[in-house]
Each structure stands twice: as structure tokens, then as C-alpha cells.
């Protein structure tokens, strides 16, 4: 009688773990814990600026507790410009200045863009005021005059 053993299959990497690792690499964070902390702050703030359908896309990438928070956050009272968005996050990121907050936000949103792909990122950007594309690591395309 031959007994075969199978190796346990590795668990699929959760979207959050994948995204956090991408943020760690893009932002050159020393640890995944640092990348996770910054990612959670940025993505929860971003959720407040998105309609429900786009929040659901974003929430699917987050850990359960953060996803629940993202989905239950009220919409921001007014759309923030990209600069205001970054500046509003500086007090919520450990040791951040407005300049370093921009680095953190850009690191998270660039990793998010890679994770979501172009069509889903474009949908997100369509919901945000002009100027956010640079935070996602892409230039905004302008129409050309005929």
C-alpha cells in the first residue's frame, strides 16, 4: 500500500497583503507594518471622496475592519483638491510634513494604480477633482484642440 502525502497548498495572498507589499516597495518603507499603516490612512481618506460603487472596489482590497470603515464613512462635505487631500493627511501620518505626506500618498496611490489596472484607475480618477492623477503616478491627459 502506497501512501501519498500532499503538501498543503499555500493560502492565496489576500489583496490587502499584496497591496501592502506593493506600497512597501514603491514607497521604500522599512517594514510592511509601516506600509500597511500609511496605506490604511490614505485609502480610508480616499474612500470618503468616492461614490458607493467605487468605495466597494476599494473596500475589497482592504482588511475586513478597514473595509467596513471605508464603506460606512460619510462622503466628504466637499471635494478636496489633490493638494488639500495630501495636506489633510499629514496630521494623520506619523511624523509627516506636507512634503512627506505627498510621498506617502503617492506611494500608496501608485501601488493602488498598479493593483487596479488602467480601466479601474481611470474610473476612480473620473470621480475625483483634477490633479489626483499625479498622486496615482500618471499624467492627466488633456484634450487637444482641433
Residue, then its C-alpha position, 0 to 999 in steps of 0.5 A: x500500500x502506497x501512501x501519498x502525502x500532499x503538501x498543503x497548498x499555500x493560502x492565496x495572498x489576500x489583496x490587502x497583503x499584496x497591496x501592502x507589499x506593493x506600497x512597501x516597495x514603491x514607497x521604500x518603507x522599512x517594514x510592511x507594518x509601516x506600509x500597511x499603516x500609511x496605506x490604511x490612512x490614505x485609502x480610508x481618506x480616499x474612500x470618503x471622496x468616492x461614490x458607493x460603487x467605487x468605495x466597494x472596489x476599494x473596500x475589497x482590497x482592504x482588511x475586513x475592519x478597514x473595509x467596513x470603515x471605508x464603506x460606512x464613512x460619510x462622503x466628504x462635505x466637499x471635494x478636496x483638491x489633490x493638494x488639500x487631500x495630501x495636506x489633510x493627511x499629514x496630521x494623520x501620518x506619523x511624523x509627516x510634513x506636507x512634503x512627506x505626506x505627498x510621498x506617502x500618498x503617492x506611494x500608496x496611490x501608485x501601488x493602488x494604480x498598479x493593483x487596479x489596472x488602467x480601466x479601474x484607475x481611470x474610473x476612480x480618477x473620473x470621480x475625483x477633482x483634477x490633479x489626483x492623477x499625479x498622486x496615482x503616478x500618471x499624467x492627466x491627459x488633456x484634450x487637444x484642440x482641433 
